[in-house]
Amino acid sequence: MLQDALKHALSKRGDLEARTPTGSAPDAPAGPAALPDPEGSEWLRLLPSAPAGASIGRLTQETDQQIKLWKASGRQRDAKALDKARSAFLKTREKAAWRATKVRWAELELPERIYRRLKSETVQIETILAKLHTRRASAMAVASHDELLTWLGAR
């Protein structure tokens, strides 16, 4: 209602134009669903037995099996190429997850100190990113550092 009244009042003035809202960087993923998908990647192109719609864990297992088979049959070059493609994809996905986590962390105004601690530890960043996009995440801004770390699963 108020928004409609403002639009109506502003539409009478011809010199005003609507601007696009400014937000986070356009290359930063919006959430866990915006992470790179393995479908169509070099990794799955090289994996001959890739099941459609499989999870990352399942694809990793299939890749390990295929690498083992290729090495046993003397196809070390193919095995190495597949392993390299998988590593490159997973590294790209992890970097995208960290970028999205940093953006969401800033939106929630969580302590930078805890973010730096997470970066220095070995954590499942995709799990943390998913937790940051829940309803409870906004309430965690006022939680203690210990509670925040426990909730994120970094303890």
C-alpha positions in Angstrom: 0.0 0.0 0.0 2.7 2.5 0.9 4.8 1.2 -2.0 1.9 1.9 -4.4 1.5 5.4 -3.0 5.2 6.2 -3.4 5.1 4.8 -7.0 2.1 6.9 -7.8 3.7 10.1 -6.3 6.9 9.5 -8.1 5.3 8.8 -11.4 3.9 12.3 -11.6 7.5 13.6 -11.8 8.9 12.9 -15.2 12.6 13.4 -14.3 12.8 10.4 -11.9 13.7 7.0 -13.1 13.7 3.7 -11.2 17.2 2.3 -10.5 18.1 -1.3 -10.3 18.8 -2.3 -6.7 22.5 -2.7 -5.8 23.5 -5.8 -3.9 26.2 -8.4 -3.8 28.6 -9.0 -6.7 26.8 -10.6 -9.7 29.3 -13.4 -9.8 28.7 -14.5 -6.2 26.3 -17.4 -5.9 23.1 -16.6 -4.0 23.0 -19.8 -1.9 23.7 -23.5 -1.8 21.6 -24.2 -4.9 23.8 -21.8 -6.9 26.9 -23.9 -6.6 28.4 -25.3 -9.8 26.7 -28.5 -10.9 28.7 -31.5 -12.2 26.4 -32.1 -15.1 28.1 -31.0 -18.3 31.5 -30.6 -16.6 34.8 -32.0 -17.9 34.7 -34.5 -15.0 31.5 -36.1 -16.1 32.5 -36.0 -19.7 35.5 -38.2 -18.9 33.6 -40.5 -16.5 32.0 -43.2 -18.7 29.6 -44.7 -16.1 28.2 -41.5 -14.6 24.7 -42.0 -13.3 22.3 -39.2 -14.2 21.4 -36.9 -11.3 23.9 -38.6 -8.9 25.2 -36.8 -5.8 28.8 -35.6 -5.5 29.6 -38.4 -3.1 28.3 -41.0 -5.6 30.2 -39.5 -8.5 33.3 -39.5 -6.4 32.9 -43.2 -5.6 32.3 -44.0 -9.3 35.4 -42.0 -10.2 37.5 -43.8 -7.7 36.3 -47.2 -9.1 37.0 -46.1 -12.7 40.5 -44.8 -11.9 41.3 -48.1 -10.2 40.0 -50.1 -13.2 41.9 -47.9 -15.7 45.2 -48.2 -13.7 44.8 -52.0 -13.5 44.3 -52.2 -17.3 47.3 -49.9 -18.0 45.4 -46.7 -18.9 47.3 -44.5 -16.4 47.0 -41.4 -18.6 43.2 -41.7 -18.7 43.1 -42.3 -15.0 45.2 -39.3 -14.3 43.1 -37.1 -16.6 39.9 -38.2 -14.8 41.4 -37.5 -11.4 42.6 -34.1 -12.5 39.2 -33.2 -13.9 37.5 -34.2 -10.7 40.0 -32.3 -8.5 39.5 -29.1 -10.7 35.7 -29.3 -10.5 35.7 -29.9 -6.7 38.2 -27.0 -6.2 36.0 -24.7 -8.3 32.9 -25.8 -6.3 34.6 -25.2 -3.0 35.7 -21.7 -4.0 32.2 -20.8 -5.1 30.9 -22.1 -1.7 33.4 -20.0 0.2 32.4 -16.9 -1.8 28.7 -17.5 -1.2 29.5 -18.1 2.5 31.4 -14.9 2.8 28.5 -12.9 1.2 25.9 -14.5 3.5 28.2 -14.1 6.5 28.4 -10.4 5.9 24.6 -10.2 5.3 23.9 -11.8 8.7 26.6 -9.6 10.3 28.3 -12.6 12.0 31.7 -12.1 13.7 34.6 -11.9 11.2 36.7 -13.6 13.8 34.7 -16.8 13.6 34.7 -16.7 9.7 38.5 -16.5 9.8 38.6 -19.5 12.2 36.4 -21.5 9.8 38.7 -20.7 6.9 41.7 -22.0 8.9 40.1 -25.3 9.8 39.0 -28.2 7.8 35.2 -27.9 7.5 32.4 -29.0 5.2 31.8 -25.6 3.7 28.7 -26.7 1.7 27.0 -27.8 5.0 27.9 -24.5 6.6 26.5 -22.6 3.6 23.3 -24.5 3.8 22.9 -23.7 7.5 23.5 -20.0 6.8 20.4 -20.0 4.6 18.0 -21.2 7.3 15.7 -19.3 9.5 17.8 -19.9 12.5 20.9 -18.2 10.9 19.6 -14.7 11.6 19.1 -15.5 15.3 22.7 -16.7 15.6 24.1 -13.2 15.1 23.5 -12.6 18.8 24.8 -16.0 19.9 28.1 -16.5 21.7 31.1 -17.6 19.6 30.9 -21.1 21.2 27.2 -21.4 20.3 27.8 -20.3 16.8 30.7 -22.8 16.3 28.7 -25.6 17.7 25.7 -24.8 15.5 27.9 -24.7 12.4 29.4 -28.0 13.3 32.9 -26.7 13.6 33.4 -28.0 17.1 
